[in-house]
Amino acid sequence: KGEAIPVKAHCLLLIVPGFACLSVLAAGGNLAGFLLVLCVYGPFLWITVTVHELGHAWAASRCGAAPQELLLWPLGGLLSVAVDGQTP
């Protein structure tokens, strides 16, 4: 209990905000729009996915499972858990 969960991030978690920034420029946006998307969308994506998956880790530990690893990617995340020392 109370052990740190290894967190890994998929490379797409960096690439998707980058494409969002480029789409602002491609749509005729200016540098201010580009920077706004870069400074808001990128961190917002990381924070929301991380908080959401940590909620799953908390719920799993409350149900007796041991969170093993957390993988973050743009469409959500994947939490690996072990139940009674066995991983599915």
Beta strands, then each sheet from edge to edge (+ up, - down):
strand 1: 7-9
strand 2: 65-73
strand 3: 76-83
sheet 1: 1+ 2+ 3-
end
